[in-house]
Amino acid sequence: MASDDIRATRLEKVAQLKELGVNPYAYRWESTHHAAQLQKKYADLPNGDEVQDEVAIAGRILLRRVFGKLAFFTLQDETGTIQLYLDKKKIQDSMAEVDADAFNHLKQLTDAGDFLGVKGSIRRTEKGELSVNVSYYAILTKSLLPLPDKWHGLTDVAKRYRQRYVDLIVNAEVRETFRRRALITAAIRRHLDQQGFIEIETPVLLSEAGGADARPFITYHNTLEMELYLRIATELHLKRLIVGGFERVFELGRIFRNEGISTRHNPEFTTLELYQAYADYHDMMALTEALIITAAQSVLGTLEITYQGEAIDLSPPWRRVTMHDLVQEQTGLDFTQFQTIDEARSAAAAAGVLNVDEIQSVGKLLNEVFEQRVEANLVQPTFVMDYPVEISPLAKPHRTKPGLVERFELFIVGRETANSFSELTDPIDQRERLEAQAARKAAGDLEAQGVDEDFLTALEYGMPPTGGMGMGIDRLVMLLTDSASIRDVIAFPLLKPETDLKTETDEKS
């Protein structure tokens, strides 16, 4: 039967229920248990036995099997499923005053997808299925659209993302992914709270985007008559809080970047950014390691995990190694020996690195070699340390290595998971770097930002030595839920409207 025909049939059932004096969209229901609680509480109940404990439960009908005077429904709530044992005589006897034909109405006017509330005793069938032996039921919500086919489920990937609500109904593993996501963020917040951090929300709408190299979204405020940017990082406002006297602050929030979409990138995503006064990037390494270990233990109960078939060991301590050393390990190139960019380009090109002629500094070339030849091989958790100053405009100069900054990035399964600096606190140095960024922006670099004068003013009041760290929550959730795509861990990822897709298809045909 076509979807439109099913909907029309179900609308007729809605009308019939109303004629019977039944509201097909109830106001409330009080349950005594969830399905998982019942499954656990009565796990030892022998086959064929029944206990007279009355329970009340509510959920969505997933499956219906009707055999004359007996029916079996599968009911699903947030925690799992349980069978409903529906005996005509028991239902008719107990509901006679409410509905003299209650059993037949249950058979004829309910469908898979409806929400049902039931009361009854607990029994285990002869076949071993724990069931609620129903004495009373109430239709709580009448579903108008059919659920996906029970054997094939919702398998179209684009439709799963577009209609996440249906995906959640029929795919228990998807619900588990988002349950784990909530547990991960809760564990992170708990750990930070125990370490004395406080969470303070910072603005999403900004007059000057900053804190990262990224192309921002631009919007417009009608009353103020000014362009505004959606934030590309929470960094600069959290640092203002450190200037203001807070010593440990963080925000776990949404970031917006007007960039490409892939299995690793979504235009809006979630980050953790934190700043700790009187700390440096070594302290941040220890904190980052502890946060991820805490999250893994809280959600999985182990540090030995598997991601897409690859065994990952999160046991501390994680490897700490400089970018220079990793590049030399993988390519044989020792960037400490190059005196000029031409010399570095020639050596990199000879080692098979692509597009070297476009790069204008030794530091940027080092990073390019790292990205092309090293990054994907960092499967086990690795802190990559000491980055070129050219690609780190907000980090403090390295205290012993000229041309480098005190920065690390954490890589797991070949992906950057966290980024950290000994934060730049010198307002004069910071101004020079931001002005260099602004020059790039003026020259057409869409990812470069302007000069945030208010932030520089804040720095001139003085910011204590500070360690900062940003972590991609979506990528961490991907790792700890064994999810291949970032869209699998974002409940409602950005997608092109179906009408636009249809127009594109029509134009090509």
Beta strands, then each sheet from edge to edge (+ up, - down):
strand 1: 50-67
strand 2: 70-77
strand 3: 80-87
strand 4: 115-124
strand 5: 130-141
strand 6: 198-199
strand 7: 205-206
strand 8: 218-221
strand 9: 226-230
strand 10: 248-256
strand 11: 268-277
strand 12: 304-307
strand 13: 310-313
strand 14: 319-322
strand 15: 382-388
strand 16: 404-412
strand 17: 415-422
strand 18: 466-472
sheet 1: 1+ 2- 3+ 5+ 4- 1+
sheet 2: 6+ 10+ 11- 18+ 17- 16+ 15- 14-
sheet 3: 7+ 9- 8+
sheet 4: 12+ 13-
end
